[in-house]
């Protein structure tokens, strides 16, 4: 890699041992991928490690060394969601004891994040790009993010540039203020390897469409044709929510970090089919293909016909727009059933700053009146508790379905189950 004089000085130890080790790690990382140089970050990093796990002692040791040396990230950063919220997502004593084993150093870890440059106490969310949160990159910005759903959103919907950086490496990039230039930080790396031809009779569920794409292209870049016939050509709040959830499924059911949607996403609107590589593969998605994908999902419950114990909505975190939509959906479902409250414990997860905005509206009390609760946690971290993983949990999130034993159901099926209580 070509280094500037300043970068070489850091690598040579002229700015201390800690920064030398940090720079050496970044350089080795870049050289593994034939990076040509380091590029300055245009925006804050987003940390995927937001949980205080005793098993992460090496990371804690490094962070403590940086704190003692007065080292902070160049820009205030955000991090993935916190794992616990007993007020809105209750746990019994045995479950709490297990969580203590899993996240026993959470309080200490969060205090270290503050000292290392975290934006504020509310900056915990997998959707740091929400306007309310403030870590929203601009078109063309160079970033170093690791959270898969945030990476694919930043690259695709916003047109920023970040690799699917490994955890901790994004933190080191934030300390140095630079990241190796390779992959999605280059023009060549952003070209499409696959053409997705969407030929469905109606708009697909975003989680299912994303799942189909992710499982087919894996880590490659897809260029999606036909989505604009359903979504239009403008990135409205509703369209961004759709692309958020679709992208999260491409990134979890596969490893997609960038997609282009014809006439819709920024680079596709700017460059069109110039983004498609010569001899790109073609994948046709019709109604039958989407049904095949859904039918392939395993159900990991011990009792296939069990009554759901809990339902999770919001993985990735729900937007303000989605919180208001779900309020109206549950209200209507209860009116039609003649009930006052839902019968299955249901949690919608969202960013703390989004929840704070939501609390300031009439929708918040209306949603709570239905029996639905709102939490800032990561549902994946809830499901990481083996005692909770044994429960019959339902979700409309393909990401949560992929990474846990939660059972995937479509939105309408979830509402019916939550209101009526069983399959």
Buried (B, 14 or more C-beta within 10 A) or exposed (E): BEBEEEBEBBBEBEBEEBBBBBBBBBBEBBEEEEBEBBBEBBBBBBBBBBBBBEEBEEBBEBBBEBBEEEBBBBBBBBBBBBBBBEEBBEBEEEBBEBBEEBBEBBEEBBEBBEBBBBBEEBBBBBBBBBEBBBBBBEEEBBBBBBBBBBBBBBBBBBBBBBBBBEBBBBBBBBBBBBBBBBBBBBEEBBBBBBBBEBEBEEEBBBBBBBBBBBBBBBEBBBBBBBBBEEBEEEBEEBBBBBBBBBBBBBBBBBBBBBBBBBBBBBBBBEBEEEBBBEEBBEBEBBEEBBEEBBEEBEEBBEEEEEEBEBBBBBBBBBBBBBBBBBBEBBBEBBEEBEBEEBBBBBBBBBBBBBBBBBEEBEBBEBBEBBBBBBBBBBBBBBBBBEBBBEBBBBBBBBBBBBBBBBBBBEBEEBBBBBBBEEB
